[in-house]
Amino acid sequence: MPAEGSGRLVYRQIINYYAIYRFFLLSKREDTAVNLHQLRYFLAVTRTGGFTSAARSLHVTQPTVSTGVGELERNLGVRLFNRDSRRVDLTIEGRTLMSYAVQIEDLLEEAEERLHRLDTLQDEGFRFGAIDAAVIYMLPQILKEYMGDFPQVELFAQVAPSRYLVEDLLMNRSEFAIISLPLAHPKIETLSLVTDEMPLVVGADHALAQRARVRPEELAAEAMILFHEDSVSRKIVDERLAETGVSPRVVMEMRSPEAMRKLVEAGVGVSFLPRMTVAESLELGLLSEVEVAGVRFSREIGVAWRRGRYFGPVIRHLL
């Protein structure tokens, strides 16, 4: 059950956001262009009781304040002040706007304070994406150190194939993603982090396990377990094999390199798998690596983000 204080805070935020929503509904005109300067002038007049005194408090000229308030009234389509005495008084519409404008001012001050804090986002958190190989083999130690430095930051990680992570970036659902490269998209920028070889691996009992090298054409007869055809890694394998004139006999298509590794270990088929995925199995003798003469299979793993996106210090620290 949330603490009483946190409940009041949530309630206040709801009221504040509703106030802003209601304020902008005050105007029915499509060409309304209410700006913060106009609200600032309006608040100064209500607090000082006059246009001249408001101008002095803001260190601007009196015509500037008068013009700003006049534009605000025209944009909202209402009169905010009665000007039939030496001291201007709020109209009913002016008093209504005043309650919203004060809350908007408070929210702006709160936003400025938080944006200028060095620990911005520490109590907010952010979302990022990563392919499963990155989560398993690259990120654990990095995330451990990061969470030690920023214990209050909530991280939301989406683990998925590269194409889905890119969709999240384009829809602004993630700040960045660790994906397989290359990627060519006009709205996405990338930076390569590591080159990961994808050697041909076979089970320890496979006939090719005793071979150091095979010719590309020999692979045509092998049962291939490959990544799903929409993955970057699969495209790399298909392109390299096509260059040699080999059409692979695909018996399984999968998205999980860990599942593929287990199937190859069991002798179900052979595969081209990232070295970071098979390194331990090769060391333990559960898999054997076989060179394909004249062909090199590798992929890049890198970080991708939406072009022009700004990263604050908390996110930059992780990157």
N, C-alpha and C positions, 0 to 999 in steps of 0.2 A: 504493500500500500504506500503510495507516495506521501512524502512529508507534507505537512500543512503549508509550509512556506513555498514549496515547489508548486503546490496547487494554486496558491494565490498568484504566483508568477505566470503560470500558464493562463489563468483567467485574465490577467492584465494584458498579456500579449494578444489574446483573442479580442478583447475590447479595443485595443489599439488598432489592430488590423481592420476590425469592423469600422472603426471611426474613419480610417483612411478611405475605405471602400465607400462609405456613405458620403464622405466629403466630395469625392469625384463624381458621385451621382447627382450632386446638387445642380450641375450644369446639364442641360438637355441638348446643347448645341454641339454639332459634330466638329466644329472648328475651334472648340475651347482649347486654350493654351495656357492654363494656369501654371505658373512657375514659382519656385521657392523664393525668389526675390520679392514677388508680389505678396506672398504670405508674410514674409519678414517685415515689409513695410506696414502691412495691415496690423500685425501684432504690435509693432512699435507705436502706431497711432493709438490703439486701444489702451496701451499701458501708460503712455505719457499724456494722453488727453488732447493732443493736437498734432497737426502736420509739421509745424515748425519745430516743436520740441522733439518729435520723432526723428526729424532730419538731423538735429543736433546729436541725438543719442546714437545714430547710425553713422555719423560723419559723412553725410551726403547732403545734397542741396534739397531745399523744400520742394521745388518743382519735380525732382526725381521721385520723391515720396508720393506727391499728388498724382503724378502720371501713373506710377505703379499701382496705386490703389484704384485709380479710375479704370485702368485696364482690367484689374481683377473684377471689378463690378460689371464691366461690359462682358467679360468672358463668362461670368456666372449668371448674368442676366438678372441681377438683383441689386438693390441699393443697400450698402453695408453701414453707412453713417448718416445721421441727421446733421446737416450743416447749417442749421438755422440759429445757432448761438455761437458765442465765442469758444465754447468747449464742445467739441464734436462728441456725439453720443451714438452708441451702437443701435441699429435698428434690430427688429426681431431676427431678421436674416443674419445680421452681423453677429448677434449673440450666438446663434446656431453655429455659424462658421467658427467663431472663437473657440468653442469647446473642442472642435476637431483640430483646428490649427495648432492649439497648444499641445495636443497629443502627438501631432506630426512633428512638431519642433522637438519634443522629448525623444521621440524615436530617432530622429536625425542625430541628436547629440549622442544618444546611446550607440548608434551605428558608427559615428566618427570615433568614439572612444574605443570601441572594439577593433576597428580597422587599424588603429594606430598602436594597439598593443602588440608587443613582440610575440605573444603567445596566441595570436589570432588563430582560430579554429581548434584550439586545444580542447575546448569543451563542445565542439561541433562534430568532428569526424568527417571523413570523406570516403568515397567509393572508388575503387580501381578494379581493373580486370587483369587476368593472367591466364595463359595456357597452362594445362596441368603440369607439364614438364618443368615450367618455371616455378610453380608453387612447390613442387616436390624437391627439386634439386638446386634451385637458385635462391629462393626467397626465405627459407626458414631462419637462417642465421641473421640475415639482413633485417627481417621483421622483428626478431628477438631484440636486437640492438636498438632498433627504432622505438619499439614499445617501451624499452627501458628509458630512453631519452624523453619520450612523450607519453607517459602513462595515461593521461586523460583523453588522448585522441582515440576515438572509435574508428576502426578500420572496417570497411565493408568490401570484401573481396568477391568478385564474380569469376569463377573458374569455368572457362568455356573455350571452344575452338576460336581461332583468330577472327574468322569472319563475323561471328556474333559479338565479339569484343569490339570490333570496328563499328558495328551497328550501334552499340552502346555509346561509343564516342560521338558518333554523328548525331545521336539523339540527346546528347548532353547528360547521359545517365552515369557516366564515369569520367573521372579526371584524366586518367591515362590508362594504358594497358600494355602488358608485356606480351608480345605476339611473335609469330614466325614471320620473317621477312623473306623476300621483298614484298612491299606493298606500294602500289601507285594509286593515289587518290588525291584529287586537287584540294580537298579540305582536311587532309591528314598529314602531319609531319611525323617523321620517324628518325630514330637514332639507333644504329646497330650497337649491341652490347657484347655479343659473343658469337663466334662461329662454331657451330656444332656439327661435326661430321655425322653422316648417316651410313655406317658401313653395312654391308650385307652380312647378316648373321643367320646361323643355322643351329639346330639342336646338336648336343654333344654326340648323339648317335646317328646323325644324318650322314649320308654318303659323302657329302661335300666337306664334312668336318675335318677330313684328313687332307684336304686340298688347301694350299696356300693361295692359289689363284685360279679363277675360272674365266673362260672367254664369255663375252656378253651373250652370244647365241646359245650357250648352254643353259641360260636361265629360262629360255622359252618353255622348257619341259617341267620346270619347278612349280609347285603349288605356292603361290604368292599370297601372303597376308599383308595387305597394304592399308595405309590411311584412307579415310573416306575421300572420295574424288573431289570434294569441294575444299579440301585442306591445302595449305601452301606446301606442306611436306610432300603430299601426293603429287602435286603438280611438278615439283622438282624431280621426283623419281620418274614420272611419266616422260618428262622432257628429255632426261638423260638417256633413258632406255630407247626413246624414239630416235635419238641421234645415232644410235647403234643399229637401228632397224629391228629391234626386239619388241615384240608385243607380249607383255606378261600374261600368264595364266592366273588370273586373280580368283582365289577361292573364298576370300573373306575381305570385307572392308570394315574398318573400325575407327573409332575416334580416340580410343584410349591406348597410348603406347605401352602402358603397364600390362594391359590385357593381351596386347599383341606379343609382348615379350614372353609371357607365360605360355602362350600357344606355341611359339617357336621353340621354347624349351621342351615342350611336350612332344615335339616332332610333327605337329599338325601341318606346318609349312615353313617357308623361309621368308625373311623380310629385310627391308632397309629401315633401321631404327636409329634414333638419335643416340650418340655415344653416351651422353649423360644418363640415358635410360638403361643401357645394357652394360655399362662399365663394371658394375659389381658382378653380374652374371658371367661376364667374360673372365673376370679374375677368379671366380669360383669354379670355372670349368663347366658351367651349365650351358653356355653358348660358345660357339666358335665363330671367329671373324674370317671372312673369305674376301680377298681382293678381287674386284672385277677389272680385268685388264683394260687399261685405257680410259676408264670412266671414274670420276670422283663424285660422290654424292655428299652434299652438305647443305645446311641451311643456316640462316642468320636468325638470331633471336635478339629482339630489340624493343625499345619503348616507343609507343605511338601515342599521339595526342592530337586533339583538334587544333588546326592551324589558328594561331593568334590567341590561344588560351593563356590566361595569366595564372601562374602558380605562386601562392604565398609561401612564406618561409617554412611552414610546417610540411607542406607537400614537397618543396624543393629539397628539404633535408632527406626525405626518403629517396628521391631521384638521384 
